[in-house]
Amino acid sequence: MIIKSTEKNNNKATIVVEIESELMNKGAEVAYKKQRKNIRIPGFRPGKAPRKMIEKMYGAYIFFEDAIEEIFPEIYDFAIGGNTEFKAIGRPSLENMDIAEDGTTTLTLSTEVYPEVTLGDYKGVEVVKPVAEVTDAQVEAELNQIAENVASVENVEDRAAQMGDIANINFLGTVDGIAFEGGAAENFDLTLGSGQFIPGFEEQVVGMNVGESKDVNVTFPEDYNAENLAGKAAVFAVKLNKLSVKNVPAIDDELAKDASEFDTLEELKADIREKKLADAQKNIDRTFENAVVEAVTANATVEVPNALVEVELDNQMNDFGYRLQMSGMSMEQYAQMMGGDLNTMRQAFKPMAEKQAKSSLVITKVAEVEGISVSDEELEAEYAEMAKSYELEIEKVKEMVPAEEIKENMMTRKTVKFLVDNAIAKAE
């Protein structure tokens, strides 16, 4: 193969490469063997027609386009992979193919390439970083939740329903005598006074006795989320099946002993405060790190190729899809629920993908300028940590996750840490 010319214009490169007939014939032979079973030639059984006969009937270079696919890895490595003038993004496209009489083939390939990045200030950037703190109200809220978690529930049979009770009810709602979707349930536990139902409903359950049935008359709010019900008068046929009350223990030393490893309430409070402070600090550190990267990225000048944005979009969509799958929902279902489709979702992710693609380019440039690298020892240590985390043999982890992928992630982490360590934290 011979590279006849290379032209780079902004974020696109055009490469003209000449491929000798021997290599093209090699690819054509592979393509012929794959396709011959689908080609019918009079006088030959399917799959038995000689290549020369097929080429005579359909053209001497019938297999050449498919031959390109067969030998493309060799073409890529020669014409693009080893090129020091640029780094290609994704798979190049074939712009033109010219075949000479002797079978020598000239290809014109085009590819988007990684752009030049001009860094602005990336050391000493000033970013606001709040001081982590935990309020007494946050500690009290946690104590209340602990008390709620260990509360006991007992049935009530000797009195009517009161605010604060848990009413187990059957209900059927109608508007103008017609039942509506979502307006019926059986054995539904409703905490009276929680505001879970529309205004006026819970207040009318108060005073009912177990086993009693009654009609509850309410009007849906004008801004109710179901347009067919907004502002409409409704009647709910309600039956009270069971009444119970939650006994929440006092927040004292006894609660600390029953619900934790501590003997006193003060010890429990101190532990809650310490943990919440640690969580708050983690959140602040994460936010500060993101803000530093954003500031450094904003200071840089770079034209982000669309191919990189598309790669980042794919990554974000796949990640979001995986998280949805963990909750038992597909992306198609989520898109429909949000009133759109997958293309709508992809467009919604695009601004974040553009932002992330630019940040990645800037981080890579900072690593290059500062000589930040990942040693073989660091890579092995990372593999060992992953193996321990996944409870797998280290060699198995190496088979699952390519070294280049690990090194790229490690390089990003090291570079971001460098930027954070060299940033200036400002008080609010």
C-alpha positions in Angstrom: 0.0 0.0 0.0 1.0 3.6 -0.7 -0.3 6.8 0.9 -0.6 9.1 -2.0 -1.8 12.2 -0.1 -3.0 13.4 3.3 -4.9 16.6 3.8 -6.1 17.8 7.2 -8.7 20.6 7.4 -9.9 21.6 10.9 -11.3 18.5 12.4 -11.4 16.4 9.2 -8.7 14.5 7.4 -8.8 13.1 3.9 -6.4 10.3 3.0 -5.8 8.9 -0.5 -4.3 5.4 -0.3 -3.3 3.1 -3.2 -3.8 -0.7 -2.7 -2.0 -3.1 -4.9 -4.0 -5.7 -6.9 -2.6 -8.6 -4.8 -4.1 -7.3 -1.6 -7.4 -6.5 -3.3 -7.5 -10.0 -4.8 -6.9 -11.4 -1.4 -10.0 -9.6 0.0 -12.0 -10.4 -3.1 -11.4 -14.1 -2.7 -12.7 -14.0 0.9 -15.7 -12.0 -0.2 -16.4 -14.5 -3.1 -16.3 -17.5 -0.7 -18.8 -15.8 1.6 -21.2 -14.8 -1.2 -21.0 -17.6 -3.7 -23.8 -19.6 -2.1 -26.2 -16.8 -2.8 -25.2 -16.4 -6.5 -26.9 -18.5 -9.2 -25.1 -19.2 -12.4 -26.8 -21.3 -15.1 -25.2 -24.8 -15.3 -23.8 -24.6 -11.8 -25.3 -25.8 -8.5 -25.7 -23.0 -5.9 -22.4 -22.2 -4.3 -20.4 -24.1 -6.9 -19.9 -21.3 -9.6 -16.2 -20.4 -10.1 -15.2 -16.9 -9.2 -14.0 -16.2 -12.7 -17.4 -17.2 -14.1 -19.2 -14.9 -11.8 -16.8 -12.0 -12.6 -17.3 -12.6 -16.3 -21.1 -12.3 -15.9 -21.3 -9.5 -13.4 -18.1 -7.6 -13.8 -14.5 -8.1 -13.1 -14.6 -6.2 -9.8 -17.9 -7.3 -8.5 -16.3 -8.4 -5.2 -14.1 -5.4 -4.7 -16.4 -3.3 -2.6 -16.9 -6.2 -0.2 -13.1 -6.9 -0.5 -12.5 -3.5 1.1 -14.5 -4.6 4.1 -12.4 -7.8 4.4 -9.1 -6.0 4.3 -10.1 -2.8 6.0 -8.2 -3.5 9.3 -5.0 -3.7 7.3 -5.9 -0.5 5.4 -6.8 1.3 8.6 -3.6 0.3 10.4 -1.5 1.4 7.5 -3.2 4.6 6.4 -4.7 5.9 9.6 -3.7 4.0 12.7 0.0 4.8 12.3 -0.5 8.3 11.1 1.3 10.8 13.4 -0.3 13.9 11.9 -3.7 13.2 13.5 -5.7 10.8 15.6 -8.9 9.5 13.9 -12.3 9.4 15.7 -14.3 6.3 14.9 -14.4 4.5 11.6 -13.4 6.5 8.4 -15.9 6.7 5.6 -15.1 5.8 2.0 -15.5 8.8 -0.3 -14.3 7.3 -3.5 -12.9 4.1 -5.0 -11.1 4.1 -8.3 -10.0 0.8 -9.9 -7.2 0.7 -12.5 -7.1 -1.9 -15.3 -4.5 -3.9 -13.5 -6.7 -4.1 -10.3 -4.7 -1.5 -8.4 -7.3 0.4 -6.3 -7.2 3.9 -5.1 -9.3 4.8 -2.1 -10.2 8.2 -0.8 -11.0 8.0 2.9 -12.3 10.8 5.2 -12.4 10.8 8.9 -13.1 13.2 11.8 -10.0 13.7 13.9 -9.2 14.8 17.4 -9.0 18.6 17.4 -6.3 20.9 18.6 -6.9 22.1 22.1 -5.6 25.5 23.3 -5.5 25.6 27.0 -6.3 28.7 29.0 -5.6 29.1 32.7 -5.8 25.6 34.3 -3.7 26.1 37.4 -4.8 28.4 40.1 -8.4 28.7 39.0 -10.6 30.1 41.7 -13.8 28.2 42.6 -16.2 28.6 45.5 -16.1 25.8 48.0 -18.5 25.9 51.0 -17.7 24.7 54.4 -19.4 21.4 55.3 -21.8 21.7 58.2 -24.7 19.8 59.8 -27.6 21.6 61.5 -29.4 20.5 64.7 -32.5 20.2 62.6 -30.9 17.6 60.3 -29.8 15.6 63.4 -33.4 15.8 64.8 -34.9 14.7 61.5 -32.7 11.7 61.5 -33.6 10.8 65.1 -37.3 11.2 64.2 -36.8 8.8 61.2 -35.1 6.3 63.5 -38.0 6.5 65.9 -40.5 6.0 63.0 -38.5 2.9 61.9 -38.9 1.2 65.2 -42.4 2.3 65.9 -45.0 -0.4 66.7 -48.5 -0.5 65.2 -51.6 -1.8 67.0 -55.2 -2.1 65.9 -57.9 0.2 67.3 -61.5 -1.2 67.6 -63.1 0.8 70.5 -63.3 4.2 68.9 -63.9 6.1 65.7 -61.1 7.2 63.3 -59.0 10.2 64.3 -56.3 12.3 62.6 -53.0 10.4 62.7 -54.6 7.0 62.6 -53.9 4.5 59.8 -57.1 3.7 58.0 -57.3 0.6 55.9 -60.0 1.3 53.3 -61.7 0.2 50.2 -62.8 3.0 47.9 -64.5 3.5 44.5 -64.6 7.0 42.9 -67.1 8.2 40.4 -67.7 11.4 38.5 -71.3 11.8 37.3 -71.9 8.2 38.3 -69.1 6.9 36.1 -66.0 5.3 37.6 -62.7 6.7 36.5 -59.2 5.3 36.0 -57.1 5.2 39.2 -60.1 5.9 41.4 -60.5 2.5 43.1 -58.5 0.4 45.5 -58.9 -2.3 48.2 -57.1 -2.6 51.5 -55.4 0.7 51.0 -53.5 2.0 54.1 -54.1 5.8 54.4 -52.6 7.8 57.2 -55.2 10.4 58.1 -53.9 13.9 58.0 -51.0 13.0 55.6 -52.5 14.9 52.7 -52.0 12.0 50.5 -55.6 12.3 49.0 -57.3 15.3 47.6 -58.5 18.0 50.0 -61.5 17.0 52.0 -61.2 13.2 51.6 -59.3 12.4 54.7 -61.3 14.8 56.9 -64.5 12.9 56.0 -63.0 9.5 56.9 -62.4 10.9 60.4 -65.3 9.8 62.6 -65.9 6.5 60.8 -65.9 3.2 62.7 -64.5 -0.1 61.6 -66.9 -1.9 59.2 -68.7 1.4 58.4 -69.3 2.5 54.8 -70.1 6.0 53.6 -70.0 8.3 50.6 -67.2 10.9 50.6 -68.0 14.0 48.5 -65.0 16.0 47.2 -64.0 18.3 44.3 -60.8 17.8 42.4 -58.5 20.9 42.4 -58.6 23.0 39.2 -54.9 22.3 38.7 -55.2 18.5 39.1 -52.7 16.7 36.9 -55.5 14.6 35.2 -57.3 17.1 32.9 -60.4 15.0 32.7 -60.9 15.3 36.5 -59.6 18.8 37.2 -62.3 20.9 38.9 -64.9 18.0 38.8 -67.1 17.0 41.7 -66.6 13.3 42.7 -68.2 10.8 45.0 -66.1 8.1 46.7 -67.8 5.0 48.2 -65.6 4.3 51.2 -65.5 1.3 53.5 -63.3 1.3 56.6 -61.8 -2.2 57.0 -59.4 -1.7 59.8 -58.1 1.1 62.0 -54.6 1.2 63.6 -52.3 3.6 65.3 -48.5 3.9 65.2 -46.8 4.1 68.6 -43.6 6.1 68.0 -41.2 5.8 70.9 -39.8 8.8 72.7 -36.4 10.1 71.6 -34.3 9.3 74.6 -31.6 7.0 75.9 -33.9 4.0 75.6 -34.3 4.7 71.9 -30.5 4.9 71.5 -30.1 1.5 73.2 -32.9 -0.2 71.2 -32.1 1.2 67.8 -28.2 1.6 67.8 -25.0 0.3 69.4 -25.0 3.4 71.7 -26.1 3.6 75.3 -27.1 7.3 75.4 -29.0 9.7 73.1 -26.0 12.1 73.1 -23.7 9.4 71.7 -26.2 8.6 69.0 -26.6 12.3 68.1 -22.8 12.6 67.9 -22.6 9.6 65.6 -25.4 10.9 63.3 -23.7 14.3 63.1 -20.3 12.8 62.3 -21.7 10.6 59.5 -23.8 13.5 58.0 -20.7 15.8 58.2 -18.7 13.2 56.3 -21.4 12.8 53.6 -21.7 16.6 53.3 -18.0 16.9 52.8 -18.0 14.2 50.1 -20.8 16.1 48.3 -18.9 19.4 48.6 -15.7 17.8 47.3 -17.5 16.3 44.4 -19.2 19.5 43.5 -15.9 21.4 43.9 -14.1 18.9 41.6 -16.8 19.3 38.9 -16.7 23.1 39.2 -12.9 23.1 38.8 -13.1 21.0 35.6 -15.9 23.2 34.3 -13.8 26.3 34.9 -10.7 24.9 33.2 -12.8 23.7 30.3 -14.4 27.1 29.9 -10.9 28.7 29.8 -9.9 26.4 26.9 -10.6 26.8 23.2 -11.5 23.8 21.2 -13.9 22.9 18.4 -15.6 19.6 19.5 -16.1 17.2 16.5 -19.6 15.8 16.2 -18.3 12.3 16.2 -17.0 12.7 19.7 -20.4 14.1 20.8 -22.1 11.1 19.3 -19.7 8.7 21.2 -20.4 10.5 24.4 -24.2 10.4 23.7 -24.0 6.7 23.2 -22.2 6.3 26.5 -24.7 8.4 28.4 -27.7 6.7 26.8 -26.3 3.2 27.6 -25.5 4.2 31.2 -29.0 5.7 31.6 -30.6 2.6 30.0 -28.7 0.3 32.4 -29.9 2.3 35.4 -33.5 2.1 34.1 -33.1 -1.6 33.6 -32.0 -2.0 37.2 -35.4 -0.4 38.2 -37.3 -2.7 35.9 -38.0 -0.2 33.1 -36.8 0.0 29.5 -35.8 3.3 27.8 -38.7 3.0 25.4 -41.1 2.8 28.4 -39.5 5.8 30.1 -39.5 7.8 26.9 -43.2 7.1 26.4 -43.9 8.0 30.0 -42.2 11.4 29.5 -44.2 12.0 26.3 -41.5 11.4 23.8 -39.4 8.7 22.0 -35.7 7.6 22.1 -34.7 10.4 19.6 -36.3 13.0 22.0 -34.3 11.5 24.9 -31.1 11.6 22.8 -31.6 15.2 22.0 -32.2 16.0 25.6 -28.9 14.4 26.5 -27.0 16.2 23.8 -26.0 19.4 25.7 -24.5 17.3 28.5 -22.7 15.1 26.0 -21.2 18.2 24.3 -20.0 19.5 27.6 -18.5 16.1 28.6 -16.8 15.7 25.3 -15.1 19.1 25.6 -14.1 18.4 29.2 -12.5 15.1 28.1 -10.5 16.8 25.4 -9.3 19.5 27.8 -8.3 16.9 30.5 -6.4 14.9 27.9 -4.5 18.0 26.8 -3.6 19.0 30.4 -2.3 15.4 31.0 -0.1 15.8 27.8 1.2 19.2 28.8 1.9 18.2 32.4 3.3 14.8 31.5 0.8 12.9 33.6 0.9 9.2 32.9 0.0 5.8 34.3 2.8 3.4 35.1 2.6 -0.4 34.7 2.8 -0.7 38.5 -0.2 1.6 38.9 -2.1 -0.3 36.3 -1.4 -3.6 38.1 -2.5 -2.1 41.4 -5.7 -0.9 39.8 -6.4 -4.4 38.4 -5.7 -5.9 41.9 -8.2 -3.5 43.5 -10.8 -4.3 40.9 -10.3 -8.0 41.4 -10.7 -7.6 45.1 -13.9 -5.6 44.7 -15.4 -8.0 42.2 -14.1 -11.0 44.1 -12.6 -12.4 40.9 -9.2 -13.6 39.9 -7.0 -10.8 38.5 -6.5 -12.5 35.2 -10.2 -12.8 34.8 -10.6 -9.0 35.3 -7.9 -8.4 32.7 -9.8 -10.5 30.2 -13.0 -8.5 31.0 -11.6 -4.9 31.0 -8.9 -3.9 28.4 -5.8 -2.2 29.8 -6.3 0.8 27.6 -9.7 1.5 29.0 -8.4 1.2 32.6 -5.4 3.5 31.9 -7.7 6.1 30.3 -9.9 6.2 33.3 -6.9 6.3 35.6 -5.3 9.1 33.6 -8.5 11.1 33.8 -8.7 10.7 37.6 -5.0 11.7 38.1 -5.4 14.7 35.9 -8.6 15.9 37.6 -6.8 15.4 41.0 -4.0 17.6 39.6 -6.4 20.3 38.6 -8.2 20.2 42.0 -4.9 20.2 43.9 -3.8 23.3 42.0 -7.2 25.1 42.3 -7.9 27.9 44.8 -11.0 27.3 47.0 -12.9 30.5 47.7 -15.3 31.0 50.6 -18.9 31.7 49.7 
